[in-house]
Amino acid sequence: MTTSLRTTARGLVGPIYIPWAGMALSVGMLSVALPLYLTEVGLGYLSLSAVLTAAGVGSMLGGVPAGDGVARIGERRMLALGVAAIFVTTAALATTDDVVVLFLLQFLAGVGAIAMRLAGQTWIARTAEVAVRGRLLSAMGGIRRFGAFLGPVIAGVTIDRFGFTVAFAVAGIVAGVGLVPLLAGARGTGPGPVKDRIPLRQVLARHGRLLLIVTSGPILIMAARRGRSVVLPLIGDDLGLSPTTVGLLVAISTGADLALFPVAGYLMDTFGRLTAIVPAFTLMGLGLFALALADGGLPVALAGALIGVGNGLSAGTMMTLGADLAPEDAPSQFLAGFASLQDWGQIAGPLLVGWVAAGVGLAASAAALGVVLFVGVGLIVWTVGETAARA
């Protein structure tokens, strides 16, 4: 690790990486707890998909105002607001089985998540050298994967022993821990509000066409990523496996994610962004096709592991693409537009799973996600290309 990388990363631990870890672990718990809870209270696949889509809706609609908010109030304050939103809404999930209320809670959680993501991404884009940016952002992806690895196991065991109410309360508290370093840190630490801030409308008008082009592939990538987090536990549940076993299967898939994120950052910074993107999503797509053919716990575990290997190699790739393309005079607003368009995939992924599962079956929905993923990779290569030299 170079001195520049080591020094920069150390300064990001308290304000970015610790809150991000709390959010990641909370979301990892929900990846198992929420679909199983919705099934427990009697929701069908389409209603279930609508609730699971809500976070993506919140992320998409909240992205642009959150990005403008980062420029107005600074990264640290926006991170704190995002953590608080996730803490409150997650802890409240088990208090209702009303579809509308559940949708609203997840919607607000999605707004909080995009606020955190944009604040952290903008902080790194504004302060880190291009030569280390890939590794710093892949660390955010790796931390997210750590939560996705450990969270499902904690959720499965907690549900089996204490029930859904305790599981959601624990997930909320874990997210809320991220407020501690943010509130304890020195005021003014970090880049802070943007001086001579360019109006949001002007930024979007100036870069709107570029955003529409370069996010066509990431939208499909996000759809496949979000969809696989829904279809994997549902296939396990459909095979008659216990919540603990389902949690372990999801953890196996995400274990490879956790192990490979440093490789993703190294590849991006050393050889270029596409050297991580193309092989990563190719492996992930093959894993989704294998999941469609799985007929038992072991095949699901093997397919999930292959998906995890691919997803691990992709850690931080989409955030790095956005950071490379962001203009220096309006990074948070540009990244907000990038994230908001990309997060259409968070809506499309669960809806695609629900729609295909209701009409054809869960196995077919996994295969459909694989097709979507391959198309997304092709669009990234065609419309974006290599961004490291450009940055």
C-alpha positions as CSV (number, residue, x, y, z in Angstrom):
1,M,0.0,0.0,0.0
2,T,1.4,3.3,-1.0
3,T,1.8,6.2,1.5
4,S,-0.9,8.2,-0.3
5,L,-3.3,5.3,-0.3
6,R,-2.6,4.5,3.4
7,T,-2.9,8.1,4.6
8,T,-6.1,8.7,2.6
9,A,-7.7,5.5,3.7
10,R,-6.9,6.1,7.4
11,G,-8.7,9.4,7.2
12,L,-11.8,7.8,5.8
13,V,-12.3,5.1,8.4
14,G,-14.4,7.1,10.9
15,P,-16.5,9.4,8.7
16,I,-17.1,6.9,5.9
17,Y,-16.1,3.3,6.4
18,I,-17.6,2.8,9.9
19,P,-21.1,4.2,9.1
20,W,-21.0,2.4,5.8
21,A,-20.2,-0.9,7.6
22,G,-23.2,-0.4,9.9
23,M,-25.5,0.3,7.0
24,A,-24.1,-2.7,5.1
25,L,-24.7,-5.1,8.0
26,S,-28.2,-3.8,8.4
27,V,-29.1,-4.2,4.8
28,G,-27.5,-7.7,4.8
29,M,-29.8,-8.7,7.6
30,L,-32.8,-7.4,5.7
31,S,-31.8,-9.3,2.6
32,V,-33.0,-12.5,4.4
33,A,-35.3,-11.1,7.1
34,L,-37.5,-8.9,4.9
35,P,-38.5,-11.4,2.1
36,L,-39.1,-14.1,4.7
37,Y,-41.2,-11.7,6.8
38,L,-43.3,-10.6,3.8
39,T,-43.9,-14.3,3.0
40,E,-44.8,-15.0,6.7
41,V,-47.5,-12.3,6.7
42,G,-49.0,-13.7,3.6
43,L,-47.9,-11.4,0.7
44,G,-47.8,-12.9,-2.8
45,Y,-44.9,-12.6,-5.1
46,L,-46.1,-9.4,-6.8
47,S,-46.9,-7.6,-3.5
48,L,-43.6,-8.8,-2.0
49,S,-41.7,-7.5,-5.0
50,A,-43.4,-4.1,-4.7
51,V,-42.2,-3.8,-1.1
52,L,-38.7,-4.9,-1.9
53,T,-38.7,-2.4,-4.8
54,A,-39.4,0.5,-2.5
55,A,-35.9,1.0,-1.4
56,G,-34.9,1.3,-5.0
57,V,-37.6,3.9,-5.6
58,G,-36.4,5.9,-2.6
59,S,-32.9,5.7,-3.9
60,M,-33.8,6.8,-7.4
61,L,-36.1,9.6,-6.4
62,G,-33.9,10.8,-3.5
63,G,-30.6,10.7,-5.4
64,V,-30.8,14.1,-7.1
65,P,-31.9,16.1,-4.1
66,A,-29.4,14.2,-1.9
67,G,-26.6,15.0,-4.3
68,D,-27.5,18.7,-4.3
69,G,-27.7,18.5,-0.5
70,V,-24.2,17.2,-0.3
71,A,-23.0,20.3,-2.2
72,R,-25.1,22.5,0.1
73,I,-24.4,21.1,3.6
74,G,-21.3,18.9,3.1
75,E,-20.5,15.2,3.1
76,R,-20.4,14.6,6.9
77,R,-23.8,16.1,7.6
78,M,-25.4,14.2,4.7
79,L,-23.9,10.9,6.0
80,A,-25.4,11.5,9.4
81,L,-28.8,12.2,8.0
82,G,-28.7,9.0,5.9
83,V,-27.7,6.9,8.9
84,A,-30.5,8.3,11.0
85,A,-33.1,7.6,8.3
86,I,-32.0,3.9,8.0
87,F,-31.9,3.4,11.8
88,V,-35.5,4.6,12.3
89,T,-37.1,3.0,9.3
90,T,-35.5,-0.4,9.7
91,A,-36.3,-0.8,13.4
92,A,-40.0,0.0,12.6
93,L,-40.5,-2.7,9.9
94,A,-41.9,-5.4,12.3
95,T,-44.5,-3.0,13.7
96,T,-46.8,-3.5,10.7
97,D,-47.9,-5.9,7.9
98,D,-49.6,-3.2,5.9
99,V,-48.1,-3.1,2.4
100,V,-48.4,0.7,2.1
101,V,-46.6,1.3,5.4
102,L,-43.9,-1.2,4.6
103,F,-43.4,0.4,1.2
104,L,-43.0,3.9,2.8
105,L,-40.5,2.6,5.4
106,Q,-38.4,1.0,2.7
107,F,-38.7,4.1,0.5
108,L,-37.3,6.3,3.3
109,A,-34.5,3.7,3.9
110,G,-33.6,4.0,0.3
111,V,-33.4,7.7,0.5
112,G,-31.0,7.3,3.5
113,A,-28.9,4.8,1.6
114,I,-28.4,7.0,-1.4
115,A,-27.6,9.9,0.7
116,M,-24.8,7.9,2.4
117,R,-23.5,6.5,-0.9
118,L,-23.3,9.9,-2.6
119,A,-21.7,11.6,0.4
120,G,-19.0,8.9,0.7
121,Q,-18.4,8.7,-3.1
122,T,-18.2,12.5,-3.5
123,W,-15.8,12.8,-0.5
124,I,-13.5,10.3,-2.2
125,A,-13.9,11.8,-5.6
126,R,-13.0,15.3,-4.3
127,T,-10.0,14.3,-2.1
128,A,-8.4,11.2,-3.5
129,E,-5.9,10.9,-6.3
130,V,-7.2,9.0,-9.4
131,A,-4.4,6.4,-9.0
132,V,-5.9,5.2,-5.7
133,R,-9.6,6.0,-6.3
134,G,-10.5,2.5,-7.5
135,R,-9.1,0.9,-4.3
136,L,-10.8,3.4,-2.0
137,L,-14.1,2.9,-3.7
138,S,-13.7,-0.8,-4.0
139,A,-13.2,-0.8,-0.2
140,M,-16.7,0.7,0.1
141,G,-18.0,-2.1,-2.1
142,G,-16.0,-4.7,0.0
143,I,-17.6,-3.3,3.2
144,R,-21.0,-3.6,1.7
145,R,-20.2,-7.2,0.9
146,F,-19.0,-7.9,4.4
147,G,-22.4,-6.8,5.6
148,A,-24.1,-9.0,2.9
149,F,-21.9,-12.0,4.2
150,L,-22.5,-11.6,7.9
151,G,-25.9,-10.0,7.9
152,P,-27.9,-13.0,6.5
153,V,-26.4,-15.4,9.0
154,I,-27.3,-13.1,11.9
155,A,-30.7,-12.5,10.5
156,G,-31.4,-16.2,10.1
157,V,-30.3,-17.2,13.6
158,T,-32.1,-14.2,15.2
159,I,-35.4,-15.0,13.4
160,D,-35.2,-18.7,14.4
161,R,-34.6,-17.9,18.1
162,F,-36.3,-14.6,18.7
163,G,-38.6,-13.7,15.8
164,F,-38.8,-11.0,13.2
165,T,-39.4,-8.1,15.7
166,V,-36.0,-8.6,17.3
167,A,-34.3,-9.2,14.0
168,F,-35.5,-5.8,12.6
169,A,-34.7,-4.0,15.9
170,V,-31.1,-5.4,15.8
171,A,-30.7,-4.4,12.1
172,G,-31.8,-0.8,13.0
173,I,-29.5,-0.5,16.0
174,V,-26.5,-1.8,13.9
175,A,-27.2,0.9,11.3
176,G,-27.5,3.5,14.0
177,V,-24.1,2.8,15.4
178,G,-22.7,4.7,12.4
179,L,-23.8,7.9,14.0
180,V,-21.3,7.7,16.7
181,P,-18.1,8.5,14.7
182,L,-20.0,11.1,12.6
183,L,-21.2,13.0,15.7
184,A,-18.0,12.6,17.6
185,G,-15.8,13.8,14.7
186,A,-14.5,17.3,14.5
187,R,-16.8,19.7,12.9
188,G,-15.8,20.8,9.4
189,T,-13.7,17.7,8.9
190,G,-13.9,16.7,5.2
191,P,-14.4,18.6,2.0
192,G,-17.4,20.5,3.2
193,P,-20.0,22.4,1.2
194,V,-19.1,23.3,-2.4
195,K,-18.1,27.0,-2.9
196,D,-19.7,28.7,-5.9
197,R,-22.1,25.8,-6.2
198,I,-23.5,25.4,-9.7
199,P,-27.4,25.1,-9.7
200,L,-28.6,21.6,-9.9
201,R,-30.8,22.3,-13.0
202,Q,-27.8,23.7,-14.8
203,V,-25.6,20.7,-14.0
204,L,-28.3,18.3,-15.2
205,A,-28.9,20.3,-18.4
206,R,-25.2,20.4,-19.2
207,H,-24.5,16.7,-18.6
208,G,-27.9,15.1,-19.1
209,R,-27.2,13.5,-22.4
210,L,-23.9,12.0,-21.2
211,L,-25.6,10.6,-18.1
212,L,-28.4,9.0,-20.2
213,I,-25.8,7.3,-22.4
214,V,-23.3,6.1,-19.8
215,T,-25.9,4.7,-17.3
216,S,-27.7,2.4,-19.8
217,G,-25.4,-0.5,-18.9
218,P,-25.2,0.2,-15.1
219,I,-29.0,0.3,-14.9
220,L,-29.1,-3.3,-16.1
221,I,-26.2,-4.3,-13.9
222,M,-28.0,-2.9,-10.9
223,A,-31.2,-4.8,-11.9
224,A,-29.4,-8.1,-11.9
225,R,-27.5,-7.4,-8.7
226,R,-30.7,-6.4,-6.8
227,G,-32.7,-9.2,-8.4
228,R,-30.2,-11.9,-7.4
229,S,-30.4,-10.8,-3.7
230,V,-34.2,-11.4,-3.9
231,V,-34.2,-14.6,-6.0
232,L,-31.5,-16.5,-4.1
233,P,-33.3,-16.6,-0.7
234,L,-36.7,-17.2,-2.4
235,I,-35.3,-20.2,-4.2
236,G,-33.9,-21.5,-1.0
237,D,-37.3,-21.0,0.8
238,D,-39.1,-22.6,-2.2
239,L,-36.9,-25.7,-1.8
240,G,-38.1,-26.1,1.8
241,L,-35.0,-24.9,3.6
242,S,-35.1,-23.3,7.0
243,P,-34.4,-19.6,7.6
244,T,-31.0,-20.4,9.1
245,T,-30.1,-22.6,6.1
246,V,-31.2,-19.9,3.7
247,G,-29.1,-17.4,5.6
248,L,-26.1,-19.7,5.3
249,L,-26.6,-20.1,1.6
250,V,-26.8,-16.3,1.1
251,A,-23.6,-16.0,3.2
252,I,-21.8,-18.5,1.1
253,S,-22.6,-16.4,-2.0
254,T,-21.4,-13.2,-0.4
255,G,-18.3,-14.8,1.2
256,A,-16.6,-14.7,-2.1
257,D,-17.7,-11.1,-2.5
258,L,-15.8,-10.2,0.7
259,A,-12.6,-12.0,-0.3
260,L,-12.2,-10.5,-3.7
261,F,-12.9,-6.8,-3.4
262,P,-9.2,-5.9,-3.0
263,V,-8.5,-7.6,-6.3
264,A,-11.2,-5.5,-8.0
265,G,-9.6,-2.3,-6.7
266,Y,-6.1,-3.4,-7.7
267,L,-7.2,-4.4,-11.2
268,M,-9.0,-1.1,-11.8
269,D,-6.1,1.1,-10.6
270,T,-3.4,-1.0,-12.3
271,F,-4.8,-2.2,-15.6
272,G,-8.0,-0.2,-16.1
273,R,-11.6,-0.4,-15.0
274,L,-12.8,-2.8,-17.7
275,T,-10.3,-5.5,-16.6
276,A,-12.5,-5.9,-13.5
277,I,-15.9,-5.2,-15.0
278,V,-16.0,-7.7,-17.9
279,P,-14.8,-10.9,-16.2
280,A,-16.7,-10.0,-13.0
281,F,-20.1,-9.8,-14.5
282,T,-19.5,-12.6,-16.9
283,L,-18.9,-14.9,-14.0
284,M,-21.9,-13.5,-12.2
285,G,-24.2,-14.1,-15.2
286,L,-23.0,-17.7,-15.5
287,G,-23.8,-18.2,-11.8
288,L,-27.3,-16.9,-12.3
289,F,-27.9,-19.5,-15.1
290,A,-26.5,-22.2,-12.7
291,L,-29.0,-21.0,-10.0
292,A,-31.8,-21.4,-12.5
293,L,-30.9,-25.1,-12.8
294,A,-30.4,-25.8,-9.0
295,D,-32.6,-28.4,-7.4
296,G,-31.2,-28.6,-3.9
297,G,-29.2,-26.9,-1.1
298,L,-25.8,-27.9,-2.5
299,P,-26.5,-26.7,-6.1
300,V,-27.9,-23.5,-4.8
301,A,-24.7,-23.0,-2.6
302,L,-22.4,-23.7,-5.6
303,A,-24.4,-21.3,-7.9
304,G,-24.4,-18.7,-5.2
305,A,-20.6,-19.0,-4.7
306,L,-20.1,-18.4,-8.5
307,I,-22.3,-15.4,-8.3
308,G,-20.4,-14.2,-5.3
309,V,-17.0,-14.5,-7.1
310,G,-18.3,-12.4,-10.0
311,N,-19.9,-9.8,-7.7
312,G,-16.8,-9.6,-5.6
313,L,-14.6,-8.8,-8.6
314,S,-17.0,-6.0,-9.4
315,A,-16.7,-4.3,-6.1
316,G,-16.8,-0.5,-6.5
317,T,-16.7,-0.7,-10.3
318,M,-19.9,1.3,-10.9
319,M,-19.0,3.9,-8.3
320,T,-15.5,4.3,-9.8
321,L,-17.0,4.8,-13.3
322,G,-19.2,7.5,-12.0
323,A,-16.3,9.2,-10.1
324,D,-14.1,9.1,-13.2
325,L,-16.7,10.8,-15.3
326,A,-17.8,13.4,-12.7
327,P,-16.8,17.0,-13.5
328,E,-14.7,18.8,-10.9
329,D,-17.0,21.8,-10.6
330,A,-20.1,19.7,-9.7
331,P,-19.2,16.2,-8.6
332,S,-22.0,15.5,-6.2
333,Q,-24.7,16.7,-8.5
334,F,-23.3,14.6,-11.4
335,L,-22.9,11.5,-9.2
336,A,-26.5,12.0,-8.0
337,G,-27.8,12.0,-11.6
338,F,-25.6,8.9,-12.3
339,A,-26.9,7.1,-9.2
340,S,-30.5,8.1,-9.7
341,L,-30.6,6.7,-13.3
342,Q,-28.6,3.6,-12.3
343,D,-31.0,2.9,-9.5
344,W,-33.9,2.4,-11.9
345,G,-32.3,-1.1,-11.9
346,Q,-33.1,-1.5,-8.2
347,I,-36.7,-1.1,-9.1
348,A,-36.6,-3.3,-12.2
349,G,-34.7,-6.2,-10.6
350,P,-37.2,-7.2,-7.9
351,L,-40.1,-6.5,-10.3
352,L,-38.6,-8.7,-12.9
353,V,-38.1,-11.5,-10.4
354,G,-41.8,-11.2,-9.2
355,W,-43.2,-10.9,-12.7
356,V,-41.3,-13.9,-14.2
357,A,-41.7,-16.0,-11.0
358,A,-45.5,-15.4,-11.0
359,G,-45.8,-16.3,-14.7
360,V,-43.2,-19.0,-15.2
361,G,-41.4,-19.8,-12.0
362,L,-38.5,-18.7,-9.8
363,A,-35.9,-20.7,-11.8
364,A,-36.9,-18.7,-14.9
365,S,-36.5,-15.4,-13.1
366,A,-32.9,-16.3,-12.2
367,A,-32.2,-17.0,-15.9
368,A,-33.8,-13.8,-16.9
369,L,-31.5,-11.9,-14.6
370,G,-28.5,-13.6,-16.2
371,V,-29.6,-12.4,-19.7
372,V,-30.1,-8.8,-18.3
373,L,-26.6,-8.9,-16.8
374,F,-24.9,-9.9,-20.1
375,V,-26.7,-7.1,-22.0
376,G,-25.6,-4.6,-19.3
377,V,-21.9,-5.6,-19.6
378,G,-22.1,-5.2,-23.4
379,L,-23.6,-1.7,-23.1
380,I,-20.8,-0.6,-20.6
381,V,-18.1,-1.7,-23.0
382,W,-19.9,0.0,-26.0
383,T,-21.1,3.2,-24.4
384,V,-18.6,4.0,-21.7
385,G,-15.4,2.2,-22.4
386,E,-12.2,2.7,-20.3
387,T,-12.5,5.7,-18.0
388,A,-9.2,5.5,-16.0
389,A,-7.1,7.4,-18.6
390,R,-10.0,9.8,-19.2
391,A,-10.1,10.7,-15.5
